[in-house]
């Protein structure tokens, strides 16, 4: 039971004299970005008007493989062609199963003692969380589709930034969308539904190593003054992240918090997503569904005097299978695909199908379900949830802070081992040094930590 303090405990004092403390009737709000990519700009919601079901199915008409011929030719030159084509279709689906519905409780005594509109503030905070999660699942879904396909040995649209002109890299990324998806009957992804997102920390690089190097002095001054991607643009950073038009495509910056949350949806470390600089996307390839009740339900609290807010929002996102190249990523120089590196350099029997985009609230909590113990002469024992894969590598400088860096270190280092849960193993050369331990749960959740070996 919480202790109630009604004395002047913690009150400010000046020269030993208690000073008055008053509570402001204004509230310090949390600030989150609004929805960054909207219908027809980087994503489409045209298939998702009815979101009452768990999955929305939509049909794709396969391209007809008709061949031109010449009349009068010896081969197939008659009045009627010798070949006939029968139309075929594919059916794809988007699951609308991710949900934000935790109730929010507000006791009447809290409302009376605090002179602010807590109810309104809590509802706004919930809306901010909805926007954050929808933005994050969109980023995560695009990343997953591209880099899982890459790990599977397929061609994807990924550009490695060389550190020079970032504008050129973004132009190249947008141009890759012009190559379409031939196997799916797309010769070029549409121009009018594209969006360029850029991680917020790279906005200055885009300006300094790109946009400000073109045009005259007045043009550069207008851009530098507004901090935007095009002269005359009105930035909306904290709303939808819009900062201007580039290569006839709207540019939106994405906050670090969105990328951090996207990493949680992927089951990766935050630093894995920090390798992403930008992504050019076509709404034609990316489908999103959002199901929200019109009003947030507020009821009397079942345990006493107060109210319980009962929000409910379901959402889902998918890249249409076969349309993965409707997204083109610009990555940091020397980036590592964590999925590809894990399978190639750490767990050669790793099944990539365990990975998926999944909310953190439904992922295995590895931190609470694992133990790590060390003993003299390099002995180490890791106990992890059933079905987990475990590996450890010497990392005395604790430089490994992502799954990608773990895989790179494991490839380069000789003092390492793949471990069996609950079984003591010995790794040479680690006594008295820091060891990086990676646990990959059966649902694809990755957990990275360090331990000082005895």
N, C-alpha and C positions, 0 to 999 in steps of 0.2 A: 504494500500500500504506500502511495506517495506521501512524503512528509510535507505538511503545509507550514510555510514560514510567513508569519504576519508581522515580524519585527522589522527593524531597519537593517537586517542582514544584507550586506552587499551595497548599501546606500553610499553614495559618494560623500567624502568628507573634505573640508578645507581647513587646514591648520587645527585639526582635531574637532572641528565643529561639523555636525551632520548637515549636509546640504539637501535641498529638496530635489526629488526626482519626479518628473511628470511624464505621462505616456502620450505620445503624439496621436492625434486622431487621423493621421495619414498612415498609409501602409507602404512599406518598401516592397515593390512587386518584383517577382522573378520575370525576366525577359527572355523569351524564346523566339526563334524565327517562325514565321508563318509557313504555310505550305509553299515549298520552293518551286516544284514543277506541277503545273496544273494541266487539266485536260486539254490536249492538243498542243502541248508544249513539253516535249521530252517523254510524256506518257500519254496514254489514251484511256478514257473511261467509257468509250462508246459502246462497249459490250456489257456494261455493268449498271444499267438503269434499274434492274430488279435485283436487289442484293438480299432478298429474304432467304435464299437457300445457302447451303454450305459451300457449293461450288457452282460456278457459272461456266457453261460449255459454249464454245463458239466454233464455227466451222471455217476451215480454210480450203479454198478450191485449188487443187493442184494445177500447175501449169500444163496446158495441152502441148504435147510434143509434135506439133504439125510441121511437116517438111515441105518446102517449096519444090515444085517440079516444073519441067518444061514440056509443053504440048508438042507432040510430034517426035519426041525423043524416043530412042530405042527402048530405054528403060523408063517405065512408068510415064509414058507420053500419050496415053489414050485419053478419050473424052472424060473418063471417070478414073479417079485415083485408085491405086491398088491397096493403099494403106487406109485404115480407119482408126480414129482415136475415140476412146470412150472417156468421158469426163470422170474424174475421181476427186474425192475430198478427204481431208484430214479433220479430226476433231480434237481441239485442245481445251484445257480448262484452267480457270483461276480459282484457287481456294480462298474463301473469305472466312478464315478460321481464327486469325489473330484477333484478340479482343482486349480492350481496356474496360474493366468493369468492377474494379475494387471499390467498395463503398467508402464514402468519406463521412466521418462522424463529427458532429459539432455540438458540444454540450451547451445547454442554455446558460450555465454559469460562466462559460468562456465568453459567450456573446455579451453578457451583462457587464463583465469586468473589463473587457477590452473594447474601447470606443471606436471600433472600425467595422466596416462591413465584411466580416470574415466569410460569410456565406458567398457573397459575390466574388470575393478574392479566391476562394477555394474552387468555385466553378471555373473561373478564368484559368487557374492553375491546371485544372484538369484538361481544359481545351488546349493549353500549351503542350501538355504531355501527349495529347492526340497528334498534334502537328509534328512534334518531335519524332514520335514513333513512325508516323507515315513517311516522313522524310527519310528516316533511317532505314526502314524496310525497303524503300525505293533504291537508295544507294546500295544497300546490301544485296538486293536481288540482281542488280546489274553487275556488280562485282562478282558474285557467285557464278552467274551464267557464263561470263567471259573467262574467268580463271579456272573453273572446273573444266570447261571445254579445252582450254589450253593444256591443263594437266593430263587430259585424255589424248593429247597429241594432235588436236585439230587446229586449223588456222583461225586466229582471232585478230581483232583490231586493237593492237597495243603498240604505242609509240614510247620510246625511252627518251626523255628529255636530256639533251646534251649539256645543259647549263648555259647555253648562249641565248638565242632569241626565242623566248617562250611563245611569242606570237606565231612564229613559223610552225611550232609543234601543234598549236591549236588549229591552224589552217590545215595542217596535214590530217589531224584527227577528223575534222569536219569533212574533208575531202574523201576520207575512207568510207563515209556513209554513202557517197556517190557511187560506190562500187556495188551496192545492193547486196542481195542474197540470191544468187543465180538459181540454186537448187529449189528455192521456194517461189520462183517466178517473179522476183523483185529485181529489176535491172538497176534501179536507183531508189534509195529511200527518199521520201518526199522532203522538200525543202521547207515547207511551211509549217511543219510540226516538230521542228528540231529545237534543241536546247543545249547550251554549253554550261556545265556547272564547273566551278573551280573552287578548290579548297581555299578558305579565307586567307590562310597565311601566304598564299601565292599571289594574291591580288597585287601587291607591291611589285613583285617580280614581273607580272604581266605588263604593268605600266612602265617600269624602269627598263626592262629588257624586252621591249616589244613595241607597244602602242605609242609611247612617247618618242620613238625613234623615227616615226613617219610623219608626214605632213609638215606644215610650216610652224613658226614660233607661236602664232596665235592659236592654231589648232592644238598644239601641245600644251599651251597654257590653259586652255579651256578644260582639257582632260585632267591635267594635274590639279587644277583648282577644284574640280568636282569629284576627283578620285573615281572616275568612271571609265568605261571601256570605249565610249564614243562621245564626241562633242555634243553638248546639249541634252544628254540623258539625265534624268532625275533619279538618283540612286534610292533604292528601297531595301537597304541591307537588312534591317531587323524585321522587315515584312516578308517579302518573298526572295530577298537577296539580289534583286535585279540591279545591275550596274551599267547596263548599256547594250548596244548591238555590236556584234563583231562578225564579219564575214556573213552578214545578213541573217545572223542567228542571235537571239537574246542570250545574254550572259548573266548567270546568277552565281553569287558566291554562297558557299555552304560552310556553316560554322564547324569548328572543331568538335563541338558537342554532338552534332549530328553524326560525324564520322566515328566518334567514340561509341555512340549507341549502335551504329551500323555494325561495328566490330563485335558487339555483344550479340546481335542477331546472327552473325556468322559463326560465333563461337571462337573467334580469334582474339588476339591481343590488339589493343588500341594502336600500337605502333605499326601493325601490319597494314592498317588502312591509311596511315600517314604517308605511305609510299605513293598514294594516289594524288596526282596534281589536278587533273581535270578529266571530264568525261563528256564527249559529244554524243547526244542521243536523239533518236527519232521516236516520236510517239507511236509510230506504226509498229514498232517492235516491242513496246513495253505496255503491259496492261495492268491497270490498278482498279481495285474495287473498294468502296468505302460505304459501310452501312451504319448510319447514325440515327438514333431516335430524334424526333423533332425537338423535344424538350428534355432537359435533365430532370429526372423524377426526384422529388424531395418528400420524405415521409417522416412521421414522428419516430424518434429513436425507440427501438424496442426495449432498451434497458433503463429508460428513465426520461427525464425532461431534456429535450434537445431534438435535433433533427439528424437524419441520415440521408446523405445525397447518394442516389443510385444511378450513376452514369452507365452508359452502354454504347460502345462503338466497336464495330467489327471492321476489319480491313484485310486486304490481301494484295499481293503484287506478284507478277511473273513476267519473265521475258519469254515471248512466244518461242517454243522450240523451233530451231532452224533459223530464227531471226537474231541470233546472238550478235551478229555483226551489225545490227542496228545500233550498237553502242561501240564507241571507240575511246579507249583510255589513253591518257598521257601519264606516264609513270616517272618517278624519280630515277636518275641515273644509277644503274647497278641494282635495280629492284629485283626482288626474288618472289616468285609465285609460291606462297606457302604450301598450297595443295600439291603442286608439282614437286617441290623440293622434299616434302615429307615422304612422299611415295618413292622418290628416286634415291634419296640419301639417308633416310632414317628407318622407315618401316616399309620394306619392299613388298610386303604382303598386304599393304593397306588397301582397303576397299573404299574408293572415292565416294561410293553411294551413301556412306554414313554421314557425309556432310550435307547440310541443308540450311536454309534460312529459317530461323526459329526464334521466337521471343525468349529472352533470358529467363523469364518467369517459369518457363516450361523446360529449361535445360537442367542437366545434371549439375548439382552443386559439388564440384570436385573438391573445392577447398575444405568444405566441412566433412567430406566423406573420405579423406585421404590422410595418411600419416607418413612421415619420412623420418627415418632413424639412421644414424651413422655410427660406426665403431672404428677402432684403430685399424691401421694398415689398409685404408681405402675401402672398408666394408660399408655397404649402404643397403637399406631395406625400405622399399616403398610399397605401401598398401593403398590400393586405389579401388574405385567402384568396379563391380563385375563387368568384364568385357573391355576394360581399358587397355590401351597400349602405353608403355612407359619407356622413356629413354633418359639417360643422364650423360652430361659432357662437362669436362673441366672448363670453368669460366671464372678464373680467379679475379679478373677485373670487373666482373658483373656487367659486361657489355651486352650480353644477350637480353634483349627486352621485347622480342617479338618471336612468333613462331617461325617466320622467315629467317631471322638471324640465328635461331636455334638450329635450324636445318643446315644453314651455311657453316656454323661452327662445328656441328657434328660431322659434316663432310670433311672439314679441314683438320680436325683434332684427332689425335691418336688415343687420348685418355678418355674413353667413352664406353658405353654399353647400353644395349637394350635389356630392360629388366622385366622380371616376372613379378606380378603383384604378390606381396607377402613373402617373397623369397629373398634371402640375403645374397648379395652379389659383391664381387670385389673389382674395383677399378683402379688400376695402377696409376700412381702419380698424383692422386687427389688429396692425400693426407694433409690436413691443415689448410686446405684451400677451398675456395668457393666452387660449388658445382651447380650447374643449371639442370633442373629436372623438368621434363615436359610430360604431361599426362594427357592422352587423347581418349576421351570417354567414348562409349559405344554409340552415342548420339552425335559424335563429331565435335563436341565441346572440347576446346584446348585450354589447358591450365599450365601456366609457366611460373616457376618459382625457383628460388636459390636456397641452398643449404650449405653451411660451413662444415666440411668433413672433419672428423676427429683425426 
